[in-house]
Amino acid sequence: MTVTDPWAPLRQPVFRMLWLAALASNVGTWMQTVGAQWLVVHEPDAATWVSLVQAVTMLPVLLFALPSGALADTLDRRRLLLGVQIGLFGVGAALAALTWLDHMPPAWLLFFTFLLGAGQALTLPSWQALIPEIVPHDELPAASALGAVNTNLARSAGPAVGGLLVAHLGSAAVFALNALSFAVFALVLLAWRRPPRTPAEHPEHFGSALRAGGRYVRYSPVIRRILGRVLLFVLPGSAIWGLLPLIAREELGMGASGYGVLLAALGMGAIIGALLMPRARMLFSPDQMIVATGLVYAAALAVVATVPHAVPVTVVLVGAGLAWMMLVSRMNAALQLLLPNWVRARALAIYQLFFAGGQAVGALLWGQVAEASGLTETFGAAAVVMLVGALSVRVLPVRTHEEQDQTPAVFWAEPHLMLQPHLDEGPILVSATFRVPAANAEAFAAGMRQLRWSRQRTGATQWGLFRDGADPAVFVEVYLVPTWAEHLRQHEGRLTGADEQAEERVIALAEGPPEVKHLLPDNSN
């Protein structure tokens, strides 16, 4: 494996233009978070209000992540992004105006924050799914790391600038600049002329696209392990992001500007981590990366819990930012390399659901613990949970298999039928009959059980392997697909090079290719 230049994707003009636009939007979003949290920090039950701001920012991902991924996989991603940015500009402008007029009670602030979070939930899957269209495949890990650099550079600059603006001009100015950042992103999208895409021969409807995305993740063991690992890291890690304003004010005696400095330390650590990522991918396996980042982050949580001095807390926050970026970027890059284009936005949306949803749940959880037990006990508990999660890699390892070929592969023979079913007709029962020598029977059955995941990822809702009682050499694979259109999509590009290789290995164990039949529902009555 060669070490890719971490800045190589920025040499692609389109990626560079969109990356800078996303940076402007992310800076505005982090300024918005600072302004919103500082607006409620003097309210009664401040810990609850501050954590609610963080939770409401992330909560829309739980509601809209998968639908937005389905939209991004079925609609023009550029147009979808453009419409969302225009809508976000309107919401941000209204929030700024009402705050300037002093008509922004905490409940209304949470409502507007939720709307902005909903826009971000619609933005993220489309933006991430566009990246493999813009940069070469071997630059995807670098592009993923640059995405993390973008976010964390915004975390570095946005809170610092936001803190200064809140201190001198108030939250309304921060909200207005956030609205302007959405307008900048929209203008860049207007200037980009995305090459026309060949429309799918059998385009998916929204409902079936939703089900297909969930089915793909459900029957992808590697992706499930990645999602679980992200959740184990983000739940305890969210204590810092959700409660840092209270640490700044109550434990360290810092104002809005000081809070910005603490967030800038997190962002700076993330940028350093992004620069180290190419070398780290060479030196550490995914499991080793999980342990290392978990230990560093747990140590940072412990220091925040026990040391009430600004300088050491700021230093360990640099390490926390580095660990956060490395773990999140490593898991995101693995997904980008594993996912085929037809389902990329939906699977990345589910990733965002776990990531941001974990932050939302964590922020609420740690906010309540802080109200009941205090900040020191809360951060100490989070450190213990993080440590346990990191060490659990011994029993819950992650094997990413990034070397697999995920390019589309059309290798199934076109079905020729005397009865022509309607595209929405179903369910369809597909059978494949193999004759297998006795010496290969055990290996063949094991290979077919692996091939099962491919069938179910790409459309099958049920699968089975049977053996002829009268002729033990005959194996029959059967699987059920919801509609004829869904089965045709398997023929037309849902399968990948890795699926083709797995099928070739199975066929090599049999006496030639299988006899395939398509059984249609009997609608004669």
C-alpha positions, 0 to 999 in steps of 0.5 A: 500500500502506498502513502497517498499525498494527503492534499492530492484531492485538492488538486482536483478543481471541482473537489477544491471548489466544493471543499472550500464551500463546505468549509465556509458552511461548516465554519458557519455551523460551528459559529451557530453552535457557539452562539446558541449554546452561549445564548442559554448558558445563563438560563436556569438548568443551564446544563440541560439547555446546553446539552439540548442544543447539542442534541437538537442539532444532531437529532434530525439525523435520527429522523432524516438520515436514511430518507435523505440518503434515499433521496441522494441515491435516486435524485440529482445530488447537485440539485438536491444540495442546492435546494437544501442550501437555499432553504437553510439560508432562509431559516438562518436569516429568520433566526438571526432577525428574531434574535436581533429583535430579542424574540428568541426564547430557548424553546424557539432557539431549539426549534430553529436549531432543529430545522438547521440540523434537518438541513445538515442531515439532508446535506451530508449524504449527498455531499459524501456520496459525490466525493467518489465521483470527483476524485480517483479511487486511490485518493478516497482515503485522502479525500475522506481525511480532508473531509475530516480536516474540513469539519475540524478546521471549522471547529478550530476557526468557527468557535474562536471567531464565534466566541469573539463575535458573541462577546462583542456583537452578540449571537444574532451576528453569528446567526447572520454569518451562518445564514450567509455561509449557506448562500456561499455554498449555494452559489458554488453549486450553481457554478458547478456543472455536474456531468450528465448521468445516464439515467437508470434503466429501472429507477428506484421509487423512494419507498423501495430505495429506503428498504434497499438501503436498510437491507444492504447494511443489514446484510453487510457484516463488515459495515455493521461492525464499523457502525457498532465501533463508531457508536462505542466511540461516539457515545462516551466521546460526546461528553466533551462536545456536549458539556465543554461550555460548562467546563469552560465557564464553571470549572475553568472560569473562562468566557465565550472567547475562552470556550472558543479557544478550547474548541480550537484546541480540539480542531487543531488536534483533528487537523494534526491527526488528518496530516498523520492519517496516511502514515497511520494507515500504514502503521496500524491496523483498524483494530490497533487504531481503535485501541490507540484512539480510545486510550488517548481520548479516555486519558483526555476525559480523565484529565478534564474530569480531574484538573481544573486548570486551563493550560493542561485541559487545552493540551489534552483537548488537542490529543482528544481532537486528534483521536476523534479525527483519526477514528472517525476518518478511518471508519469513514474511509473504510466505508467509502472504499467498501460501498458501491455507488448505487447504495453509497448515499444511503449507507453513508446516511446510516453511518451519519445516523449512528455517528450524529445520533450517538452524539445526540443521545450521548449529549442528552445522557451526559447532560442529565448525569452532570445535572445529577452528579456534577461535571467531575463525576460525569467526565470520569464515567465517560472516560471509563466507558471509552476505555471499556469500548476501546478494549472490547476490540479483542472480542469485537474486532473490525475487519474492513476488507478494503481490498475487495473490488466494489466496481459494478459488475454485470455478469448474470445472463439476461433472463429470457422468459415466455411470460413477461412480468410487470416491473412491480410484480412479485415476489419473484422466486429465483432458483439455481440448480448446481451439480457438485462432486461429493469431494467438493460438497462441504466447500461448496456449501460454505461458499454458498453461505458466503454468497448469501450475503451478496444475494440479500445485500442486493435485493433478496429478502429470503434465501435458502440452500437445499439438497436433493434427497434422491440425488445428493450431488444436486444443490438448489439455491433459492431466494425471494426478491420483492419485485421483478424490477428489484431482480432486474437491478441485480442484473444491471449493476448492483453486483460488484467485482467482489460478488463476481469473484465469490460466485466464480469460486462457487461455480468452480466447485460445481460441474459447470454453471447452474441452471437458473429459473425465475418463478413468477406469482400465479395471478390466474385466479 
